[in-house]
Amino acid sequence: MVSTTRLFASALLLAGLAAPALAQDVQYQLINDSGLTLMEFYTSVADEGSFGDDILGANVLPAGDTGTVTIPNASDACDRDLRFVFEDGSEQVKRANVCDGAAFTIASK
């Protein structure tokens, strides 16, 4: 009976090791040096072309401010396209590695 229990425990351990890692949320700092209030912020996996929901939601990032955003499930695809929508309706799309721990500065056009 002991060997059956050990075999079962070993199988569970190996199954856990073989399971794929789940993507984790990434905290990322945005520095708004654009001169305009950032109204919306979207991300997508680089070159995917399909942006998700507005990460800021009801929040905005005023010109000159710094804020931390949470990018959902980003740890498995760190290279991201970032889409910024400003108070005047203008947009910028940039690319960044959001897992490197660095902040991203949104510059004026």
C-alpha beads as a LAMMPS data file, in Angstrom:
LAMMPS data file: protein, C-alpha beads

109 atoms
108 bonds

1 atom types
1 bond types

-500.0 500.0 xlo xhi
-500.0 500.0 ylo yhi
-500.0 500.0 zlo zhi

Masses

1 110.0

Atoms # bond

1 1 1 0.000 0.000 0.000
2 1 1 2.861 2.365 0.786
3 1 1 4.342 1.991 -2.691
4 1 1 0.960 2.786 -4.284
5 1 1 0.711 5.967 -2.209
6 1 1 4.238 6.989 -3.171
7 1 1 3.529 6.292 -6.828
8 1 1 0.354 8.395 -6.683
9 1 1 2.188 11.252 -4.935
10 1 1 4.971 11.121 -7.528
11 1 1 2.443 11.207 -10.361
12 1 1 0.762 14.264 -8.855
13 1 1 4.108 16.013 -8.482
14 1 1 5.070 15.301 -12.089
15 1 1 1.667 16.440 -13.334
16 1 1 2.160 19.731 -11.522
17 1 1 5.603 20.184 -13.037
18 1 1 4.313 19.461 -16.527
19 1 1 1.455 21.950 -16.339
20 1 1 1.993 25.146 -18.315
21 1 1 2.646 28.285 -16.320
22 1 1 -0.303 30.630 -16.149
23 1 1 0.224 34.152 -17.391
24 1 1 0.519 36.710 -14.626
25 1 1 -0.611 40.311 -14.528
26 1 1 2.182 42.867 -14.931
27 1 1 2.397 46.190 -13.094
28 1 1 3.720 48.878 -15.446
29 1 1 4.430 52.540 -14.861
30 1 1 3.325 55.211 -17.349
31 1 1 4.856 58.697 -17.328
32 1 1 2.707 61.184 -19.220
33 1 1 5.027 63.804 -20.753
34 1 1 2.720 64.306 -23.745
35 1 1 1.295 67.657 -22.657
36 1 1 -2.233 66.184 -22.917
37 1 1 -4.390 64.158 -20.550
38 1 1 -4.322 60.455 -21.389
39 1 1 -7.956 59.371 -21.619
40 1 1 -7.619 55.738 -22.750
41 1 1 -4.868 53.114 -22.742
42 1 1 -4.971 49.778 -24.573
43 1 1 -2.487 46.956 -25.098
44 1 1 -2.191 43.962 -27.371
45 1 1 0.424 41.328 -27.971
46 1 1 2.927 42.822 -30.442
47 1 1 1.731 42.553 -34.048
48 1 1 -1.571 40.972 -33.008
49 1 1 -3.538 44.070 -33.978
50 1 1 -6.447 43.445 -31.636
51 1 1 -6.438 45.756 -28.633
52 1 1 -8.333 44.734 -25.517
53 1 1 -10.409 46.888 -23.209
54 1 1 -9.362 50.339 -22.006
55 1 1 -7.041 49.601 -19.077
56 1 1 -7.635 53.007 -17.496
57 1 1 -11.386 52.448 -17.327
58 1 1 -12.985 55.538 -15.772
59 1 1 -9.557 56.923 -14.774
60 1 1 -7.339 59.325 -16.717
61 1 1 -3.643 60.205 -16.503
62 1 1 -3.180 63.989 -16.538
63 1 1 -0.249 65.565 -18.371
64 1 1 2.857 65.553 -16.185
65 1 1 1.613 62.735 -13.939
66 1 1 2.878 59.198 -13.447
67 1 1 0.605 56.243 -12.852
68 1 1 0.816 52.498 -12.447
69 1 1 -1.378 50.283 -14.597
70 1 1 -2.003 46.562 -14.425
71 1 1 -1.710 44.755 -17.742
72 1 1 -3.666 41.496 -17.439
73 1 1 -2.002 38.195 -18.375
74 1 1 1.052 39.919 -19.849
75 1 1 3.871 37.809 -18.414
76 1 1 3.709 35.224 -21.207
77 1 1 3.869 37.821 -24.009
78 1 1 5.984 40.733 -22.793
79 1 1 6.371 42.544 -26.116
80 1 1 3.242 44.664 -26.403
81 1 1 1.775 47.282 -28.674
82 1 1 0.570 50.202 -26.547
83 1 1 -2.218 52.467 -27.790
84 1 1 -2.713 55.851 -26.137
85 1 1 -5.783 58.064 -26.731
86 1 1 -5.545 61.690 -25.595
87 1 1 -8.081 64.347 -24.605
88 1 1 -7.971 65.956 -28.068
89 1 1 -8.788 62.616 -29.743
90 1 1 -5.262 62.076 -31.074
91 1 1 -3.637 58.662 -30.717
92 1 1 -0.176 57.153 -30.475
93 1 1 0.798 53.499 -30.893
94 1 1 4.172 52.392 -29.534
95 1 1 5.852 49.076 -28.738
96 1 1 7.466 48.143 -25.426
97 1 1 8.542 45.176 -23.330
98 1 1 6.235 45.484 -20.326
99 1 1 8.012 42.777 -18.305
100 1 1 11.383 44.506 -18.049
101 1 1 10.310 46.531 -15.020
102 1 1 10.961 49.847 -16.708
103 1 1 8.538 52.713 -16.964
104 1 1 7.239 53.992 -20.290
105 1 1 7.348 57.705 -21.019
106 1 1 4.601 58.987 -23.296
107 1 1 6.275 61.840 -25.171
108 1 1 4.642 64.637 -27.106
109 1 1 4.339 64.022 -30.829

Bonds

1 1 1 2
2 1 2 3
3 1 3 4
4 1 4 5
5 1 5 6
6 1 6 7
7 1 7 8
8 1 8 9
9 1 9 10
10 1 10 11
11 1 11 12
12 1 12 13
13 1 13 14
14 1 14 15
15 1 15 16
16 1 16 17
17 1 17 18
18 1 18 19
19 1 19 20
20 1 20 21
21 1 21 22
22 1 22 23
23 1 23 24
24 1 24 25
25 1 25 26
26 1 26 27
27 1 27 28
28 1 28 29
29 1 29 30
30 1 30 31
31 1 31 32
32 1 32 33
33 1 33 34
34 1 34 35
35 1 35 36
36 1 36 37
37 1 37 38
38 1 38 39
39 1 39 40
40 1 40 41
41 1 41 42
42 1 42 43
43 1 43 44
44 1 44 45
45 1 45 46
46 1 46 47
47 1 47 48
48 1 48 49
49 1 49 50
50 1 50 51
51 1 51 52
52 1 52 53
53 1 53 54
54 1 54 55
55 1 55 56
56 1 56 57
57 1 57 58
58 1 58 59
59 1 59 60
60 1 60 61
61 1 61 62
62 1 62 63
63 1 63 64
64 1 64 65
65 1 65 66
66 1 66 67
67 1 67 68
68 1 68 69
69 1 69 70
70 1 70 71
71 1 71 72
72 1 72 73
73 1 73 74
74 1 74 75
75 1 75 76
76 1 76 77
77 1 77 78
78 1 78 79
79 1 79 80
80 1 80 81
81 1 81 82
82 1 82 83
83 1 83 84
84 1 84 85
85 1 85 86
86 1 86 87
87 1 87 88
88 1 88 89
89 1 89 90
90 1 90 91
91 1 91 92
92 1 92 93
93 1 93 94
94 1 94 95
95 1 95 96
96 1 96 97
97 1 97 98
98 1 98 99
99 1 99 100
100 1 100 101
101 1 101 102
102 1 102 103
103 1 103 104
104 1 104 105
105 1 105 106
106 1 106 107
107 1 107 108
108 1 108 109
